[in-house]
Amino acid sequence: MEIYISEEAIIAEIQREFQEAYPYLKLEFYRQPHEIGQGSRVEEKIAPDTPIEDIRMMHTFGWVDISHQRTAADLEHDFRHAFGLSVQVLRKSGDLWLETTKTDNWTLAQLNEEGKLAESHIFYYPEEPAE
């Protein structure tokens, strides 16, 4: 599986394609790269309607491998070194999205499965009707 990063791409398009492949994961784009094992600063997050052309440091285009055996660290590295884009993989955990800082060495398939399992263990307890 691959995602094509074109000159005309918008962040939201890349995020959508990634989430179609991995419904319990998502990509966030940031202005500055994060250190290995560290999270990204919320104020550095870039809006989904931003054109890639406005944020990338390297003006190249091409394919990014998002195969199941790739790790989050591999994917983040590829975006940074091939396109000059700072991304962070996040995993769904119930109603929250967690950065994969401690699990960057897990494959995308493992992370997606963990997100799926975490969601299945969340129980919804509706409020009792008011009397």
N, C-alpha and C positions, 0 to 999 in steps of 0.2 A: 504494500500500500504506500502511496505517495501523495503529497500535496504539492501542487504547483504554485510557486511564489512568482507572480507576474509583476511587471512594472505598474500595472493599474490596480493591483489588489488592494482591498480594504481589510483592516484587521478583522472585522466581523465575518467576512467571507472565509478567512483562514480558520477562525474559531469554529464556525459552523461545520466546515469540512472535517476538522479534527474531531468534533463532538459527534458527528455522524458515525465515525469509526469507533469512538470510545465515549459512549453516552454518560459514563460516570467520571469522566475526566474533562478538564478544559484547559485552554491556554490563555494566559494573560500576558500582555505586552507591557514592558516598562521602559522608562527613559534611560535608566542606568542598569548595567548588569549586576547580578548578585554574586557573592562569593559562594564557593562550594559549601553546602551544608547550611547556608544562611537563607533567610527569607528576603523578599523584596519589600521595599517601603511602599505603603499604600499611596502616598502622595506622588509616587513616581509612575503609577499605573496610567496607561494611555487609553483614551476613549476608543470604543469599538468602531466608530465611524471615521477613524483616522486612516488616510491613505498610507500604505507602506512607504511610498516614495517620500513622504514627509518625515519619516523617522529612521529609516535605515542608514547605516553608516557606509555600507558598501552597495554600490549601484549595480548589483547583479540580479539575475533572475534564474530560476531553475526549480528542480524537484527536491523535496525533503522527504526522506524515508520515515514513515510512521508505522513500520511493521511491528507486529506483536512482540517480537523478541528484543526490540530496541528498548533501552532504558530511558527514563526521564532525563538523566544526565546526558546521554547520547543526543537526544532530541534538542535539549537546551543548547548543547555545544554546537550542533549543526546550525541552528538558527543564528547563533552569535558569529561563528567563524565563516559561514558561507554567505550570509546576508547582512551581518552587522545588526541583527535584531536581538534584543534582550527579552527572552520569554521565561515564564515559570509555568510548570505543569502543576495543576491543582487536582485534587481528588475529592469526590463527593463523600461527605460523611453526614448522613441524615439531611438536615437543612443547611449545613455548612459546607464551604469549600475550603479544604486544607492544602497549603503548599506542601509539596512532596520533599521538603528539605531533608528529612531523616530517611526517606525511602527513594531517593534519587537513583539508587542502584537497582531498584526493582524494574522489571519490564513493564511496558505499557499495558500488556495483557494482565499482569499481576495486579497492577494498580487499579485497572478498570474493574477487575473481579472483586477486589477489596472494597471498592466503592459500591458495587452492587450488593455485596453482603452487608455492608454497613447500613445501606438503605433498607434492606429487608428486615433489619432488627429494630427499626424505629416504629413505634406504635403510636397511633393517633387516638387520643381519648377526647371525644367531643364533650363540650360543656353540657352539664345537665340543663334541661330547659327550665327557665325561671317560672316559678309558680305564682 
